Amino acid sequence: MNDSETCGTASIDDLRIMRLPEVRKATGLSRPAVYRAVAAGELAPPVQLTARSVGWRVSDIRHWLATRSPAQVRVNASESADHADSMRGNA
């Protein structure tokens, strides 16, 4: 079975789990911004993998990206960068 095959209605790739660094790269969000989006109900909550690790389904991240306009994604990414700069004292 390859990634293009389906399991029910979801492809195998859609069921793949992304860890936080990959989610951050895909969304352009900082760690706190990812968790703020989850708390606000804008992003699906992560899946508990073990007692101390979580990840997000690729399908959930794709859905979040699809519901954003390109301008929103750029704004979120720049807000994340601004937040990171302020945390480092570069504001």
PyMOL Python script that loads the backbone (N, CA, C, O; Angstrom):
from pymol import cmd

cmd.read_pdbstr("""\
ATOM      1  N   MET A   1       0.851  -1.181   0.000  1.00  0.00           N
ATOM      2  CA  MET A   1       0.000   0.000   0.000  1.00  0.00           C
ATOM      3  C   MET A   1       0.892   1.238   0.000  1.00  0.00           C
ATOM      4  O   MET A   1       1.813   1.337   0.811  1.00  0.00           O
ATOM      5  N   ASN A   2       0.627   2.180  -0.901  1.00  0.00           N
ATOM      6  CA  ASN A   2       1.430   3.397  -0.915  1.00  0.00           C
ATOM      7  C   ASN A   2       0.616   4.568  -0.384  1.00  0.00           C
ATOM      8  O   ASN A   2      -0.564   4.425  -0.067  1.00  0.00           O
ATOM      9  N   ASP A   3       1.271   5.746  -0.290  1.00  0.00           N
ATOM     10  CA  ASP A   3       0.629   6.915   0.298  1.00  0.00           C
ATOM     11  C   ASP A   3      -0.599   7.389  -0.458  1.00  0.00           C
ATOM     12  O   ASP A   3      -1.450   8.069   0.115  1.00  0.00           O
ATOM     13  N   SER A   4      -0.706   7.044  -1.728  1.00  0.00           N
ATOM     14  CA  SER A   4      -1.862   7.508  -2.492  1.00  0.00           C
ATOM     15  C   SER A   4      -3.076   6.609  -2.314  1.00  0.00           C
ATOM     16  O   SER A   4      -4.184   6.973  -2.708  1.00  0.00           O
ATOM     17  N   GLU A   5      -2.874   5.433  -1.722  1.00  0.00           N
ATOM     18  CA  GLU A   5      -4.011   4.546  -1.477  1.00  0.00           C
ATOM     19  C   GLU A   5      -4.813   5.072  -0.306  1.00  0.00           C
ATOM     20  O   GLU A   5      -4.307   5.826   0.526  1.00  0.00           O
ATOM     21  N   THR A   6      -6.080   4.661  -0.251  1.00  0.00           N
ATOM     22  CA  THR A   6      -6.942   5.180   0.805  1.00  0.00           C
ATOM     23  C   THR A   6      -7.335   4.097   1.784  1.00  0.00           C
ATOM     24  O   THR A   6      -7.337   2.907   1.470  1.00  0.00           O
ATOM     25  N   CYS A   7      -7.664   4.545   2.970  1.00  0.00           N
ATOM     26  CA  CYS A   7      -8.153   3.687   4.041  1.00  0.00           C
ATOM     27  C   CYS A   7      -9.502   4.292   4.427  1.00  0.00           C
ATOM     28  O   CYS A   7      -9.551   5.256   5.190  1.00  0.00           O
ATOM     29  N   GLY A   8     -10.592   3.734   3.907  1.00  0.00           N
ATOM     30  CA  GLY A   8     -11.891   4.369   4.082  1.00  0.00           C
ATOM     31  C   GLY A   8     -11.947   5.576   3.170  1.00  0.00           C
ATOM     32  O   GLY A   8     -11.757   5.448   1.961  1.00  0.00           O
ATOM     33  N   THR A   9     -12.209   6.766   3.743  1.00  0.00           N
ATOM     34  CA  THR A   9     -12.268   7.970   2.927  1.00  0.00           C
ATOM     35  C   THR A   9     -11.014   8.822   3.048  1.00  0.00           C
ATOM     36  O   THR A   9     -10.855   9.787   2.300  1.00  0.00           O
ATOM     37  N   ALA A  10     -10.123   8.489   3.970  1.00  0.00           N
ATOM     38  CA  ALA A  10      -8.901   9.272   4.163  1.00  0.00           C
ATOM     39  C   ALA A  10      -7.714   8.539   3.561  1.00  0.00           C
ATOM     40  O   ALA A  10      -7.613   7.316   3.662  1.00  0.00           O
ATOM     41  N   SER A  11      -6.824   9.288   2.939  1.00  0.00           N
ATOM     42  CA  SER A  11      -5.616   8.656   2.418  1.00  0.00           C
ATOM     43  C   SER A  11      -4.690   8.335   3.586  1.00  0.00           C
ATOM     44  O   SER A  11      -4.823   8.899   4.672  1.00  0.00           O
ATOM     45  N   ILE A  12      -3.776   7.447   3.356  1.00  0.00           N
ATOM     46  CA  ILE A  12      -2.807   7.081   4.390  1.00  0.00           C
ATOM     47  C   ILE A  12      -2.030   8.318   4.825  1.00  0.00           C
ATOM     48  O   ILE A  12      -1.759   8.495   6.012  1.00  0.00           O
ATOM     49  N   ASP A  13      -1.667   9.179   3.863  1.00  0.00           N
ATOM     50  CA  ASP A  13      -0.921  10.383   4.216  1.00  0.00           C
ATOM     51  C   ASP A  13      -1.736  11.288   5.133  1.00  0.00           C
ATOM     52  O   ASP A  13      -1.176  11.901   6.043  1.00  0.00           O
ATOM     53  N   ASP A  14      -3.064  11.387   4.910  1.00  0.00           N
ATOM     54  CA  ASP A  14      -3.912  12.213   5.771  1.00  0.00           C
ATOM     55  C   ASP A  14      -3.930  11.707   7.202  1.00  0.00           C
ATOM     56  O   ASP A  14      -4.154  12.481   8.133  1.00  0.00           O
ATOM     57  N   LEU A  15      -3.698  10.421   7.385  1.00  0.00           N
ATOM     58  CA  LEU A  15      -3.712   9.837   8.725  1.00  0.00           C
ATOM     59  C   LEU A  15      -2.355   9.932   9.418  1.00  0.00           C
ATOM     60  O   LEU A  15      -2.236   9.656  10.612  1.00  0.00           O
ATOM     61  N   ARG A  16      -1.327  10.327   8.653  1.00  0.00           N
ATOM     62  CA  ARG A  16       0.014  10.453   9.216  1.00  0.00           C
ATOM     63  C   ARG A  16       0.017  11.524  10.302  1.00  0.00           C
ATOM     64  O   ARG A  16      -0.744  12.489  10.234  1.00  0.00           O
ATOM     65  N   ILE A  17       0.865  11.349  11.290  1.00  0.00           N
ATOM     66  CA  ILE A  17       0.960  12.288  12.405  1.00  0.00           C
ATOM     67  C   ILE A  17       2.165  13.198  12.212  1.00  0.00           C
ATOM     68  O   ILE A  17       3.265  12.745  11.895  1.00  0.00           O
ATOM     69  N   MET A  18       1.931  14.489  12.411  1.00  0.00           N
ATOM     70  CA  MET A  18       3.008  15.483  12.354  1.00  0.00           C
ATOM     71  C   MET A  18       3.334  15.902  13.779  1.00  0.00           C
ATOM     72  O   MET A  18       2.435  16.209  14.562  1.00  0.00           O
ATOM     73  N   ARG A  19       4.596  15.916  14.109  1.00  0.00           N
ATOM     74  CA  ARG A  19       5.010  16.422  15.419  1.00  0.00           C
ATOM     75  C   ARG A  19       5.110  17.944  15.345  1.00  0.00           C
ATOM     76  O   ARG A  19       5.058  18.513  14.255  1.00  0.00           O
ATOM     77  N   LEU A  20       5.251  18.598  16.480  1.00  0.00           N
ATOM     78  CA  LEU A  20       5.200  20.054  16.567  1.00  0.00           C
ATOM     79  C   LEU A  20       6.180  20.775  15.628  1.00  0.00           C
ATOM     80  O   LEU A  20       5.769  21.735  14.977  1.00  0.00           O
ATOM     81  N   PRO A  21       7.447  20.366  15.524  1.00  0.00           N
ATOM     82  CA  PRO A  21       8.335  21.093  14.601  1.00  0.00           C
ATOM     83  C   PRO A  21       7.819  21.097  13.160  1.00  0.00           C
ATOM     84  O   PRO A  21       7.949  22.101  12.459  1.00  0.00           O
ATOM     85  N   GLU A  22       7.241  19.995  12.722  1.00  0.00           N
ATOM     86  CA  GLU A  22       6.701  19.922  11.366  1.00  0.00           C
ATOM     87  C   GLU A  22       5.435  20.771  11.234  1.00  0.00           C
ATOM     88  O   GLU A  22       5.215  21.401  10.199  1.00  0.00           O
ATOM     89  N   VAL A  23       4.601  20.790  12.281  1.00  0.00           N
ATOM     90  CA  VAL A  23       3.398  21.629  12.286  1.00  0.00           C
ATOM     91  C   VAL A  23       3.802  23.096  12.208  1.00  0.00           C
ATOM     92  O   VAL A  23       3.212  23.868  11.454  1.00  0.00           O
ATOM     93  N   ARG A  24       4.803  23.477  12.985  1.00  0.00           N
ATOM     94  CA  ARG A  24       5.290  24.863  12.966  1.00  0.00           C
ATOM     95  C   ARG A  24       5.790  25.241  11.578  1.00  0.00           C
ATOM     96  O   ARG A  24       5.504  26.333  11.089  1.00  0.00           O
ATOM     97  N   LYS A  25       6.530  24.350  10.949  1.00  0.00           N
ATOM     98  CA  LYS A  25       7.057  24.628   9.613  1.00  0.00           C
ATOM     99  C   LYS A  25       5.925  24.750   8.598  1.00  0.00           C
ATOM    100  O   LYS A  25       5.959  25.634   7.743  1.00  0.00           O
ATOM    101  N   ALA A  26       4.936  23.887   8.678  1.00  0.00           N
ATOM    102  CA  ALA A  26       3.821  23.895   7.729  1.00  0.00           C
ATOM    103  C   ALA A  26       2.922  25.119   7.899  1.00  0.00           C
ATOM    104  O   ALA A  26       2.411  25.659   6.918  1.00  0.00           O
ATOM    105  N   THR A  27       2.730  25.552   9.141  1.00  0.00           N
ATOM    106  CA  THR A  27       1.802  26.649   9.413  1.00  0.00           C
ATOM    107  C   THR A  27       2.474  28.007   9.516  1.00  0.00           C
ATOM    108  O   THR A  27       1.825  29.036   9.329  1.00  0.00           O
ATOM    109  N   GLY A  28       3.755  28.022   9.810  1.00  0.00           N
ATOM    110  CA  GLY A  28       4.449  29.285  10.041  1.00  0.00           C
ATOM    111  C   GLY A  28       4.183  29.856  11.419  1.00  0.00           C
ATOM    112  O   GLY A  28       4.513  31.013  11.683  1.00  0.00           O
ATOM    113  N   LEU A  29       3.593  29.064  12.301  1.00  0.00           N
ATOM    114  CA  LEU A  29       3.255  29.527  13.641  1.00  0.00           C
ATOM    115  C   LEU A  29       4.334  29.143  14.650  1.00  0.00           C
ATOM    116  O   LEU A  29       5.036  28.146  14.482  1.00  0.00           O
ATOM    117  N   SER A  30       4.447  29.943  15.687  1.00  0.00           N
ATOM    118  CA  SER A  30       5.331  29.605  16.793  1.00  0.00           C
ATOM    119  C   SER A  30       4.655  28.537  17.652  1.00  0.00           C
ATOM    120  O   SER A  30       3.465  28.264  17.492  1.00  0.00           O
ATOM    121  N   ARG A  31       5.407  27.945  18.548  1.00  0.00           N
ATOM    122  CA  ARG A  31       4.840  26.944  19.458  1.00  0.00           C
ATOM    123  C   ARG A  31       3.653  27.526  20.234  1.00  0.00           C
ATOM    124  O   ARG A  31       2.583  26.919  20.250  1.00  0.00           O
ATOM    125  N   PRO A  32       3.819  28.704  20.887  1.00  0.00           N
ATOM    126  CA  PRO A  32       2.674  29.255  21.617  1.00  0.00           C
ATOM    127  C   PRO A  32       1.480  29.548  20.715  1.00  0.00           C
ATOM    128  O   PRO A  32       0.334  29.365  21.124  1.00  0.00           O
ATOM    129  N   ALA A  33       1.741  30.004  19.485  1.00  0.00           N
ATOM    130  CA  ALA A  33       0.640  30.315  18.569  1.00  0.00           C
ATOM    131  C   ALA A  33      -0.120  29.057  18.171  1.00  0.00           C
ATOM    132  O   ALA A  33      -1.340  29.098  18.013  1.00  0.00           O
ATOM    133  N   VAL A  34       0.577  27.949  18.008  1.00  0.00           N
ATOM    134  CA  VAL A  34      -0.096  26.675  17.700  1.00  0.00           C
ATOM    135  C   VAL A  34      -1.046  26.331  18.840  1.00  0.00           C
ATOM    136  O   VAL A  34      -2.210  26.008  18.602  1.00  0.00           O
ATOM    137  N   TYR A  35      -0.561  26.396  20.068  1.00  0.00           N
ATOM    138  CA  TYR A  35      -1.403  26.032  21.207  1.00  0.00           C
ATOM    139  C   TYR A  35      -2.513  27.057  21.458  1.00  0.00           C
ATOM    140  O   TYR A  35      -3.581  26.697  21.954  1.00  0.00           O
ATOM    141  N   ARG A  36      -2.273  28.332  21.121  1.00  0.00           N
ATOM    142  CA  ARG A  36      -3.356  29.327  21.211  1.00  0.00           C
ATOM    143  C   ARG A  36      -4.450  28.997  20.200  1.00  0.00           C
ATOM    144  O   ARG A  36      -5.636  29.109  20.511  1.00  0.00           O
ATOM    145  N   ALA A  37      -4.057  28.592  18.992  1.00  0.00           N
ATOM    146  CA  ALA A  37      -5.042  28.225  17.973  1.00  0.00           C
ATOM    147  C   ALA A  37      -5.853  27.016  18.409  1.00  0.00           C
ATOM    148  O   ALA A  37      -7.053  26.949  18.143  1.00  0.00           O
ATOM    149  N   VAL A  38      -5.217  26.062  19.073  1.00  0.00           N
ATOM    150  CA  VAL A  38      -5.937  24.897  19.605  1.00  0.00           C
ATOM    151  C   VAL A  38      -6.918  25.353  20.680  1.00  0.00           C
ATOM    152  O   VAL A  38      -8.081  24.949  20.672  1.00  0.00           O
ATOM    153  N   ALA A  39      -6.452  26.195  21.608  1.00  0.00           N
ATOM    154  CA  ALA A  39      -7.311  26.668  22.710  1.00  0.00           C
ATOM    155  C   ALA A  39      -8.503  27.467  22.189  1.00  0.00           C
ATOM    156  O   ALA A  39      -9.588  27.419  22.768  1.00  0.00           O
ATOM    157  N   ALA A  40      -8.298  28.203  21.093  1.00  0.00           N
ATOM    158  CA  ALA A  40      -9.367  29.013  20.512  1.00  0.00           C
ATOM    159  C   ALA A  40     -10.310  28.191  19.645  1.00  0.00           C
ATOM    160  O   ALA A  40     -11.308  28.714  19.149  1.00  0.00           O
ATOM    161  N   GLY A  41     -10.005  26.915  19.457  1.00  0.00           N
ATOM    162  CA  GLY A  41     -10.840  26.062  18.622  1.00  0.00           C
ATOM    163  C   GLY A  41     -10.605  26.263  17.132  1.00  0.00           C
ATOM    164  O   GLY A  41     -11.389  25.781  16.314  1.00  0.00           O
ATOM    165  N   GLU A  42      -9.533  26.968  16.767  1.00  0.00           N
ATOM    166  CA  GLU A  42      -9.228  27.224  15.361  1.00  0.00           C
ATOM    167  C   GLU A  42      -8.455  26.069  14.727  1.00  0.00           C
ATOM    168  O   GLU A  42      -8.526  25.861  13.516  1.00  0.00           O
ATOM    169  N   LEU A  43      -7.729  25.330  15.537  1.00  0.00           N
ATOM    170  CA  LEU A  43      -6.917  24.211  15.085  1.00  0.00           C
ATOM    171  C   LEU A  43      -7.317  22.989  15.900  1.00  0.00           C
ATOM    172  O   LEU A  43      -7.523  23.081  17.111  1.00  0.00           O
ATOM    173  N   ALA A  44      -7.426  21.853  15.238  1.00  0.00           N
ATOM    174  CA  ALA A  44      -7.809  20.624  15.939  1.00  0.00           C
ATOM    175  C   ALA A  44      -6.787  20.314  17.041  1.00  0.00           C
ATOM    176  O   ALA A  44      -5.594  20.568  16.876  1.00  0.00           O
ATOM    177  N   PRO A  45      -7.252  19.775  18.141  1.00  0.00           N
ATOM    178  CA  PRO A  45      -6.310  19.420  19.208  1.00  0.00           C
ATOM    179  C   PRO A  45      -5.387  18.293  18.759  1.00  0.00           C
ATOM    180  O   PRO A  45      -5.737  17.504  17.881  1.00  0.00           O
ATOM    181  N   PRO A  46      -4.211  18.225  19.366  1.00  0.00           N
ATOM    182  CA  PRO A  46      -3.289  17.158  18.993  1.00  0.00           C
ATOM    183  C   PRO A  46      -3.787  15.803  19.466  1.00  0.00           C
ATOM    184  O   PRO A  46      -4.642  15.702  20.346  1.00  0.00           O
ATOM    185  N   VAL A  47      -3.231  14.773  18.861  1.00  0.00           N
ATOM    186  CA  VAL A  47      -3.508  13.392  19.239  1.00  0.00           C
ATOM    187  C   VAL A  47      -2.452  12.975  20.265  1.00  0.00           C
ATOM    188  O   VAL A  47      -1.259  13.175  20.041  1.00  0.00           O
ATOM    189  N   GLN A  48      -2.879  12.408  21.368  1.00  0.00           N
ATOM    190  CA  GLN A  48      -1.935  11.926  22.384  1.00  0.00           C
ATOM    191  C   GLN A  48      -1.266  10.663  21.861  1.00  0.00           C
ATOM    192  O   GLN A  48      -1.941   9.667  21.602  1.00  0.00           O
ATOM    193  N   LEU A  49       0.060  10.694  21.703  1.00  0.00           N
ATOM    194  CA  LEU A  49       0.799   9.549  21.185  1.00  0.00           C
ATOM    195  C   LEU A  49       1.326   8.666  22.305  1.00  0.00           C
ATOM    196  O   LEU A  49       1.211   7.442  22.253  1.00  0.00           O
ATOM    197  N   THR A  50       1.897   9.294  23.305  1.00  0.00           N
ATOM    198  CA  THR A  50       2.366   8.600  24.513  1.00  0.00           C
ATOM    199  C   THR A  50       2.031   9.509  25.684  1.00  0.00           C
ATOM    200  O   THR A  50       1.390  10.544  25.501  1.00  0.00           O
ATOM    201  N   ALA A  51       2.448   9.141  26.860  1.00  0.00           N
ATOM    202  CA  ALA A  51       2.166   9.963  28.033  1.00  0.00           C
ATOM    203  C   ALA A  51       2.750  11.369  27.899  1.00  0.00           C
ATOM    204  O   ALA A  51       2.219  12.322  28.470  1.00  0.00           O
ATOM    205  N   ARG A  52       3.851  11.497  27.138  1.00  0.00           N
ATOM    206  CA  ARG A  52       4.522  12.789  27.051  1.00  0.00           C
ATOM    207  C   ARG A  52       4.709  13.311  25.629  1.00  0.00           C
ATOM    208  O   ARG A  52       5.517  14.213  25.408  1.00  0.00           O
ATOM    209  N   SER A  53       3.981  12.761  24.667  1.00  0.00           N
ATOM    210  CA  SER A  53       4.133  13.267  23.300  1.00  0.00           C
ATOM    211  C   SER A  53       2.793  13.335  22.583  1.00  0.00           C
ATOM    212  O   SER A  53       1.905  12.505  22.779  1.00  0.00           O
ATOM    213  N   VAL A  54       2.686  14.357  21.745  1.00  0.00           N
ATOM    214  CA  VAL A  54       1.476  14.567  20.960  1.00  0.00           C
ATOM    215  C   VAL A  54       1.866  14.860  19.522  1.00  0.00           C
ATOM    216  O   VAL A  54       3.027  15.140  19.222  1.00  0.00           O
ATOM    217  N   GLY A  55       0.895  14.794  18.653  1.00  0.00           N
ATOM    218  CA  GLY A  55       1.100  15.142  17.250  1.00  0.00           C
ATOM    219  C   GLY A  55      -0.239  15.480  16.630  1.00  0.00           C
ATOM    220  O   GLY A  55      -1.292  15.232  17.217  1.00  0.00           O
ATOM    221  N   TRP A  56      -0.187  16.047  15.441  1.00  0.00           N
ATOM    222  CA  TRP A  56      -1.402  16.441  14.730  1.00  0.00           C
ATOM    223  C   TRP A  56      -1.545  15.617  13.471  1.00  0.00           C
ATOM    224  O   TRP A  56      -0.552  15.310  12.812  1.00  0.00           O
ATOM    225  N   ARG A  57      -2.773  15.255  13.127  1.00  0.00           N
ATOM    226  CA  ARG A  57      -3.025  14.549  11.877  1.00  0.00           C
ATOM    227  C   ARG A  57      -2.761  15.498  10.705  1.00  0.00           C
ATOM    228  O   ARG A  57      -3.125  16.672  10.764  1.00  0.00           O
ATOM    229  N   VAL A  58      -2.145  15.004   9.666  1.00  0.00           N
ATOM    230  CA  VAL A  58      -1.887  15.800   8.466  1.00  0.00           C
ATOM    231  C   VAL A  58      -3.200  16.386   7.950  1.00  0.00           C
ATOM    232  O   VAL A  58      -3.238  17.539   7.521  1.00  0.00           O
ATOM    233  N   SER A  59      -4.264  15.607   7.989  1.00  0.00           N
ATOM    234  CA  SER A  59      -5.556  16.092   7.488  1.00  0.00           C
ATOM    235  C   SER A  59      -6.040  17.310   8.274  1.00  0.00           C
ATOM    236  O   SER A  59      -6.641  18.214   7.693  1.00  0.00           O
ATOM    237  N   ASP A  60      -5.788  17.348   9.583  1.00  0.00           N
ATOM    238  CA  ASP A  60      -6.197  18.499  10.399  1.00  0.00           C
ATOM    239  C   ASP A  60      -5.397  19.741  10.040  1.00  0.00           C
ATOM    240  O   ASP A  60      -5.948  20.840   9.985  1.00  0.00           O
ATOM    241  N   ILE A  61      -4.106  19.578   9.796  1.00  0.00           N
ATOM    242  CA  ILE A  61      -3.266  20.715   9.419  1.00  0.00           C
ATOM    243  C   ILE A  61      -3.648  21.199   8.019  1.00  0.00           C
ATOM    244  O   ILE A  61      -3.721  22.404   7.778  1.00  0.00           O
ATOM    245  N   ARG A  62      -3.891  20.269   7.105  1.00  0.00           N
ATOM    246  CA  ARG A  62      -4.325  20.658   5.754  1.00  0.00           C
ATOM    247  C   ARG A  62      -5.643  21.425   5.805  1.00  0.00           C
ATOM    248  O   ARG A  62      -5.813  22.420   5.101  1.00  0.00           O
ATOM    249  N   HIS A  63      -6.578  20.962   6.641  1.00  0.00           N
ATOM    250  CA  HIS A  63      -7.863  21.640   6.778  1.00  0.00           C
ATOM    251  C   HIS A  63      -7.655  23.057   7.317  1.00  0.00           C
ATOM    252  O   HIS A  63      -8.253  24.005   6.807  1.00  0.00           O
ATOM    253  N   TRP A  64      -6.821  23.207   8.332  1.00  0.00           N
ATOM    254  CA  TRP A  64      -6.552  24.529   8.906  1.00  0.00           C
ATOM    255  C   TRP A  64      -5.979  25.451   7.834  1.00  0.00           C
ATOM    256  O   TRP A  64      -6.407  26.598   7.700  1.00  0.00           O
ATOM    257  N   LEU A  65      -5.012  24.950   7.076  1.00  0.00           N
ATOM    258  CA  LEU A  65      -4.403  25.761   6.016  1.00  0.00           C
ATOM    259  C   LEU A  65      -5.428  26.130   4.943  1.00  0.00           C
ATOM    260  O   LEU A  65      -5.419  27.251   4.435  1.00  0.00           O
ATOM    261  N   ALA A  66      -6.305  25.192   4.600  1.00  0.00           N
ATOM    262  CA  ALA A  66      -7.301  25.434   3.562  1.00  0.00           C
ATOM    263  C   ALA A  66      -8.327  26.481   3.979  1.00  0.00           C
ATOM    264  O   ALA A  66      -8.918  27.140   3.123  1.00  0.00           O
ATOM    265  N   THR A  67      -8.545  26.641   5.277  1.00  0.00           N
ATOM    266  CA  THR A  67      -9.534  27.609   5.759  1.00  0.00           C
ATOM    267  C   THR A  67      -8.930  28.996   5.948  1.00  0.00           C
ATOM    268  O   THR A  67      -9.637  29.929   6.330  1.00  0.00           O
ATOM    269  N   ARG A  68      -7.654  29.139   5.690  1.00  0.00           N
ATOM    270  CA  ARG A  68      -6.970  30.418   5.826  1.00  0.00           C
ATOM    271  C   ARG A  68      -6.726  31.020   4.447  1.00  0.00           C
ATOM    272  O   ARG A  68      -6.394  30.312   3.496  1.00  0.00           O
ATOM    273  N   SER A  69      -6.895  32.322   4.354  1.00  0.00           N
ATOM    274  CA  SER A  69      -6.497  32.999   3.124  1.00  0.00           C
ATOM    275  C   SER A  69      -4.979  33.156   3.186  1.00  0.00           C
ATOM    276  O   SER A  69      -4.404  33.117   4.274  1.00  0.00           O
ATOM    277  N   PRO A  70      -4.329  33.330   2.053  1.00  0.00           N
ATOM    278  CA  PRO A  70      -2.879  33.546   2.085  1.00  0.00           C
ATOM    279  C   PRO A  70      -2.492  34.712   2.987  1.00  0.00           C
ATOM    280  O   PRO A  70      -1.455  34.658   3.649  1.00  0.00           O
ATOM    281  N   ALA A  71      -3.307  35.767   3.025  1.00  0.00           N
ATOM    282  CA  ALA A  71      -3.003  36.915   3.876  1.00  0.00           C
ATOM    283  C   ALA A  71      -3.039  36.525   5.345  1.00  0.00           C
ATOM    284  O   ALA A  71      -2.193  36.970   6.120  1.00  0.00           O
ATOM    285  N   GLN A  72      -4.019  35.690   5.748  1.00  0.00           N
ATOM    286  CA  GLN A  72      -4.096  35.262   7.136  1.00  0.00           C
ATOM    287  C   GLN A  72      -2.874  34.445   7.525  1.00  0.00           C
ATOM    288  O   GLN A  72      -2.347  34.610   8.625  1.00  0.00           O
ATOM    289  N   VAL A  73      -2.425  33.580   6.652  1.00  0.00           N
ATOM    290  CA  VAL A  73      -1.263  32.752   6.958  1.00  0.00           C
ATOM    291  C   VAL A  73      -0.036  33.643   7.121  1.00  0.00           C
ATOM    292  O   VAL A  73       0.766  33.424   8.029  1.00  0.00           O
ATOM    293  N   ARG A  74       0.125  34.651   6.250  1.00  0.00           N
ATOM    294  CA  ARG A  74       1.263  35.572   6.371  1.00  0.00           C
ATOM    295  C   ARG A  74       1.183  36.362   7.667  1.00  0.00           C
ATOM    296  O   ARG A  74       2.200  36.548   8.335  1.00  0.00           O
ATOM    297  N   VAL A  75      -0.023  36.839   8.042  1.00  0.00           N
ATOM    298  CA  VAL A  75      -0.187  37.588   9.281  1.00  0.00           C
ATOM    299  C   VAL A  75       0.159  36.706  10.463  1.00  0.00           C
ATOM    300  O   VAL A  75       0.887  37.135  11.358  1.00  0.00           O
ATOM    301  N   ASN A  76      -0.350  35.477  10.486  1.00  0.00           N
ATOM    302  CA  ASN A  76      -0.042  34.571  11.592  1.00  0.00           C
ATOM    303  C   ASN A  76       1.450  34.315  11.682  1.00  0.00           C
ATOM    304  O   ASN A  76       2.005  34.290  12.781  1.00  0.00           O
ATOM    305  N   ALA A  77       2.108  34.125  10.553  1.00  0.00           N
ATOM    306  CA  ALA A  77       3.548  33.870  10.557  1.00  0.00           C
ATOM    307  C   ALA A  77       4.302  35.084  11.065  1.00  0.00           C
ATOM    308  O   ALA A  77       5.258  34.943  11.828  1.00  0.00           O
ATOM    309  N   SER A  78       3.881  36.292  10.648  1.00  0.00           N
ATOM    310  CA  SER A  78       4.595  37.483  11.107  1.00  0.00           C
ATOM    311  C   SER A  78       4.329  37.736  12.584  1.00  0.00           C
ATOM    312  O   SER A  78       5.223  38.200  13.292  1.00  0.00           O
ATOM    313  N   GLU A  79       3.119  37.442  13.071  1.00  0.00           N
ATOM    314  CA  GLU A  79       2.839  37.576  14.496  1.00  0.00           C
ATOM    315  C   GLU A  79       3.714  36.627  15.288  1.00  0.00           C
ATOM    316  O   GLU A  79       4.224  36.987  16.349  1.00  0.00           O
ATOM    317  N   SER A  80       3.894  35.409  14.778  1.00  0.00           N
ATOM    318  CA  SER A  80       4.744  34.442  15.450  1.00  0.00           C
ATOM    319  C   SER A  80       6.178  34.929  15.493  1.00  0.00           C
ATOM    320  O   SER A  80       6.853  34.784  16.512  1.00  0.00           O
ATOM    321  N   ALA A  81       6.654  35.508  14.391  1.00  0.00           N
ATOM    322  CA  ALA A  81       8.020  36.028  14.341  1.00  0.00           C
ATOM    323  C   ALA A  81       8.168  37.211  15.292  1.00  0.00           C
ATOM    324  O   ALA A  81       9.178  37.327  15.986  1.00  0.00           O
ATOM    325  N   ASP A  82       7.155  38.098  15.326  1.00  0.00           N
ATOM    326  CA  ASP A  82       7.198  39.233  16.243  1.00  0.00           C
ATOM    327  C   ASP A  82       7.244  38.758  17.682  1.00  0.00           C
ATOM    328  O   ASP A  82       7.990  39.302  18.497  1.00  0.00           O
ATOM    329  N   HIS A  83       6.451  37.750  17.996  1.00  0.00           N
ATOM    330  CA  HIS A  83       6.430  37.202  19.346  1.00  0.00           C
ATOM    331  C   HIS A  83       7.790  36.607  19.698  1.00  0.00           C
ATOM    332  O   HIS A  83       8.300  36.829  20.796  1.00  0.00           O
ATOM    333  N   ALA A  84       8.376  35.856  18.774  1.00  0.00           N
ATOM    334  CA  ALA A  84       9.687  35.248  19.022  1.00  0.00           C
ATOM    335  C   ALA A  84      10.739  36.326  19.225  1.00  0.00           C
ATOM    336  O   ALA A  84      11.593  36.200  20.102  1.00  0.00           O
ATOM    337  N   ASP A  85      10.685  37.404  18.409  1.00  0.00           N
ATOM    338  CA  ASP A  85      11.636  38.499  18.565  1.00  0.00           C
ATOM    339  C   ASP A  85      11.491  39.164  19.924  1.00  0.00           C
ATOM    340  O   ASP A  85      12.486  39.485  20.574  1.00  0.00           O
ATOM    341  N   SER A  86      10.244  39.372  20.352  1.00  0.00           N
ATOM    342  CA  SER A  86      10.040  40.020  21.650  1.00  0.00           C
ATOM    343  C   SER A  86      10.526  39.143  22.793  1.00  0.00           C
ATOM    344  O   SER A  86      11.005  39.644  23.810  1.00  0.00           O
ATOM    345  N   MET A  87      10.401  37.831  22.623  1.00  0.00           N
ATOM    346  CA  MET A  87      10.884  36.909  23.651  1.00  0.00           C
ATOM    347  C   MET A  87      12.418  36.943  23.739  1.00  0.00           C
ATOM    348  O   MET A  87      12.996  36.730  24.805  1.00  0.00           O
ATOM    349  N   ARG A  88      13.067  37.216  22.586  1.00  0.00           N
ATOM    350  CA  ARG A  88      14.533  37.298  22.563  1.00  0.00           C
ATOM    351  C   ARG A  88      15.020  38.707  22.867  1.00  0.00           C
ATOM    352  O   ARG A  88      16.224  38.934  22.980  1.00  0.00           O
ATOM    353  N   GLY A  89      14.102  39.650  22.999  1.00  0.00           N
ATOM    354  CA  GLY A  89      14.483  41.034  23.258  1.00  0.00           C
ATOM    355  C   GLY A  89      14.864  41.801  22.010  1.00  0.00           C
ATOM    356  O   GLY A  89      15.565  42.810  22.089  1.00  0.00           O
ATOM    357  N   ASN A  90      14.399  41.321  20.832  1.00  0.00           N
ATOM    358  CA  ASN A  90      14.727  41.974  19.575  1.00  0.00           C
ATOM    359  C   ASN A  90      13.632  42.900  19.069  1.00  0.00           C
ATOM    360  O   ASN A  90      13.715  43.382  17.940  1.00  0.00           O
ATOM    361  N   ALA A  91      12.621  43.157  19.865  1.00  0.00           N
ATOM    362  CA  ALA A  91      11.477  43.944  19.393  1.00  0.00           C
ATOM    363  C   ALA A  91      11.804  45.394  19.187  1.00  0.00           C
ATOM    364  O   ALA A  91      10.937  46.173  18.792  1.00  0.00           O
TER     365      ALA A  91
END
""", "prot")
cmd.dss("prot")
cmd.show_as("cartoon", "prot")
cmd.util.cbc("prot")
cmd.orient("prot")
